Amino acid sequence: MNRRSFIKNTGVASLGIGLNIDKTFSSSNQKDVDPIVIATWDVKNATNKAWKVISENGSSLDAVELGCMVEEANKNGQSVGIGGLPDREGNVTLDACIMDHQGNCGSVVYLQDIKHAISVARLVMEKTPHVMLAGDGAKKFALSMGFQQENLLTEKSKNDWIKWKESEQYKPIINIENHDTIGMLAIDKNKNISGGCTTSGLAYKMQGRVGDSPIIGSGLFIDNEIGGAVATGLGEEVMKTIGSFLVVELMRQGYSPDEACKTAIERIIKKPGSDYKNFQVGYIALNKKGETGSHAIQRGFSMTKYDKTGNFNIDSPYFHKQG
């Protein structure tokens, strides 16, 4: 039985992913691929930092970590690192994960008082036998690694939280601040792909809530033979379809990054009872050929891309055309 017949009759077909098997991805005889960085939303400062790393022969892993750290340190960004909007109790809690070209990964969830969650996630990957650390354990580990404890709740985020408490209306806000998670993917000069994802999660979430961002396969997934994908938006909906893994698996079957992201968005929309008109999910993807793509449910999502031609923000295609 050849490979195509095997796939058609076993794994992928039995999972009901609905792939076009005739579009099988091939990594053989690829042309040289130039370095590239892509990220969710309009984050040119972050992609600029990541590009500087890989243009100086740094690794894609270093690039995504240092790029994500730019936004984590940005006090004016209310959804990543310091300045993040808190949960209902007024606590800023961070989630992050990172994944390298060898399939190694690390994650932190419900991390408090440490702004560079992406860096803690990397050390979980490199310094522990685990993939994920949570809550007090994650914070204790970070402190043992030399991270400094600090108050992440800025005056602006605190005042916004106090104002929210007047009504305590709790629902997903589409494109809140036009920037609710930073996810980043990069290919370096050795053609290795890495990715990272970091967030403070849904604004005013229930205490203890964790979204898709730190979950390998949902918020982020890398397969160095194929490519990588990152999700943003309402994490609960991404987790229900294991979104980033799905995008990469679609690319494995030959879908372009654009097609893979679009198909993953359609998977969410077509779920029975989906309330997709009232929430946002967006994906970005990068394949081993250096091709990139994105797709979202709602208007307003964008991807920042830095390659040899420059650093650009690109509006994403979207599904829901409001009349």
N, C-alpha and C positions, 0 to 999 in steps of 0.2 A: 504494500500500500504506500503510495507516495505521500508527501507531506500535506499536500492540499486535500487529498481524500481523508487523511487522518484527522485533520482539523475539522473538516466538514462533518465527520461522523462521530467525533468525540468532544473534547473539552469545550471549545468555543460554542459549537452548535448547541450542546446540551445546556449551556448556561443561558441560552436565549438572548445573547447580546445583539443579535441581528446584524452581524457584520457582513460586508461584501468580501467573501473569501477570495475572489479573483483579484483583489487589490493588495495582495500580500506585500508587505514592506521588505525591501532588500537593502542590506547595508554593504553589499559587495560592490566593488568598483565605484565607490563614491568619489566624487571630486574633492579636492581640498576644501575644507570648511574654515572660514575665517571666524575669529572670536566674535561673540555676540552676547549681549545682556538684554533681557526683557523683564519687565516688572508690571504689577498691577497698578493702575491709576497713574496720575501725573506726578511722578517722583523723580524728576530729572537730576536732582542733587544726589539721590541714592544710586541711580544708574551711572552717573558720572564717576562716583567713587568706585563702583564695581568695575567699570571700564578701565579706570586708571590701574587697578590691580592686574587685570589680565593683559593689558597692553604692555605692562612691565614684566611679563612672563610669570605672573602669579597664577595660582590655581583658581579654578572656578569655585572651589569651596571657600577659599579666602575672599573671593570677590563677592559672593552672595552674603557672607557673614558681614563683611565691612559695609556693603551697600545697605543692608537692612539696619545696621547700627545707626546709620545717618538719620533715618526716620525715628528710630527708638529714642534718640537723643533730642529730637525736635519737640520742644515744649508746646509749640503751636499746633501740632498734630494731635487731635484728641482721640486717637484710636490705636496708637502704637506707643509702647514704652512710657516714658514720663509724660504726664499730661493726659493720659488716657481717661476716657469717661468711666466712672466707677460702676459697681453693681448697685443694687437697691439699698444696700447698707452703707454705701459710701466708700467701699474698698476698691482700689484699682488692682485688678488681677490680670496677669499676662499669660498668654499661651504662645508657644513657638515650637517649630521643629526645623530640622536641617537634614539633608540627605546628600551623600557624595556619590561619585561615579562608580564606586565598588558596591553600592547598595547598603552601605553602613548608614545608620540614622540615629538621631537623638531627639528627644522631645521633653518639654516641660509644660505642665498644666497648673493653673491656679497659683502661679508664682507671684509673690508680693514683695514690694520694697527693693526690687532689683530691676533696673531699667533695661539692661541688655539681655533679654530673655533668649535671643537667638544665640548668643555666645554661651550661655549656660547650657542650652540644648546641644551645642557642639561638644562641650566638655562631657556631657552625659554620654554622648556617642563615643568619645575618645578615651575617657578616663574611668568608665564604669562598665560592668558587664550587662547593663540594662539599656533599654530603648527610651523609657519614659520615667520621669520622676514628677511627683505631684506635691502641691501645697507646701507644708512646713518642711517636708523632706527635700523638696527642690530648693527651697530657700537655704536650708542648712548646708546643703551641698555647695550652693553658690558661694556662701560665706566662707566655706572651707577652701574654696578655690581662689579666694582673694577678692571677690566682688564686694563692693561697698553698699551698705544698706542706706537707702534714702527714701524720703516721702515722695511718692509719684503723683499725688493728687495736687495739681496746681490750683491756684486761686480761681482761675477761669473755670476749670472743670468742676471745682467744688461749688461755685456759684450756679453753674448750669444744673448741677445735681439738686441743689436746694430749690431751684425754680421748678424742676421736674417734679419734686415731691409735692408741690401744690396740687397737682392733678393725678400724678402717678399713672399716667396713661402708658400702657406697655404694649407696644406693637413694633414690628420691624419697620425701620425708616429707610426707604429706598435711597441708596446713594448718600447716606448720611455723611456730611462733610465732603462728599465726593471722594471718600478715601477711608475705608473701614478696615482694611487689612493690607499689609504689604507682603506680596509674594514675589519672589525673584528667581529667575533661571539664568544660567550662564554656560557658555561653551568656552573653554580656554584654548590656548595655542596647541595643546596636546590632544585636542578634540574630546576632552572629558567634560561631562555635564554634571552640574550640581544644582541644588535648589534650596531655598529657605522660605519660611513663612512665619510671620510674627504679628501679633494683635493683642489688643486689650479686650477683644470680644464685643458682644452686643452691649450697647449702652444700657445701663440700668437693668441688667439681667438679674435673674434670681441668684442668690448667693450659692456658689458652687457650680454654676453652669459652665460647661466646657463645649466649645463648638468644634468645627472641623479643622481649624487651622493647625493644631498640634498633632492631628491624627494622620499617620502615614497611610497613604492610599486615598484619603479624603481630601485634606487640604493641600497635600503635596505628594507627588510620586515621581521617581527618577528611575529609568532603565537606560543605562549608558549605551546599550546597543540600539535603542529606539529613540528616546527623547525624554522629555519631562513635561509636567503640567502642574499648575497651581490654581487653586480656587479662591474666590472671594464672595462675600455676600452672606446670605442667611445660612449659617453652617448646618443647621438641622436638615435642610433640604439637600445639601451636598453629601452629608453622611448617609442619607437614605439610598443614595445611588453609588456610593464609593467613587465620587466624581473624578478625581485626578487619576486614579488607577484606570478608570474606564477610558479616559481620554488617551492615555498611553497605550492601552490595549487596542484601541481603535487605530492609532497610528501604526501599531505593529502589523495590522492587517492591510496597511497601505493608505489609510485615510490621511489627507493632508492635515496639518495642525488646525486650519480653519474648519475643515469638515468634521474633525474629531470633536472640537469644542462645540460646534453647532449641534452635533448628534447628542452629546452629553447634556446640553441644555434641553433638547427635545425630550430626552428621557425624563427629566424633572417635570416638564410641562404636561406630558402625557400620563403621568401617574393619576389614577382615579382620585377624584376629589381635590386635585391640585388647585391651590389658591394663588397661582403664579402671578396674577395681575397685581398682587399686593406685596410682593417681595422681589428682591434682586439676587441673582447669582450670576457671576461671571467667571470665565475660565481664560487663561492664557496657556499657550503650549509652544514648544520648541522641539523640532526633531533633529536627528543626527546629521541631516543634510544642511542644517542651518536655516531651515524654513520655519516661520513663526505664524501664529494665528491667535485669534481670540473670538469669543462670542459671549453674549449676555442675554438675559431675559428682557431687561428694560433698557431704554435709552439712557445714556449718561456714563456708562462704563468706558474706560479707556486703558490702553496699554502703552507704557513707555519702552522704547526700543533704542538701544545704543549699539551701533555697529560702525564699520569703517566709514560710512557716509555721514555719521553724526548722531545726535541725541534728539529723538523725536517722540512726541506724544501722539498716539493714533487712536481716534475714536473707534470703538468696537462695533461690529455688526450686532444687531439685537433682534429678538423675536417679536416682542409685544409692541405692535404699532398702534398706539392709542389713537382713536378716531376723534 
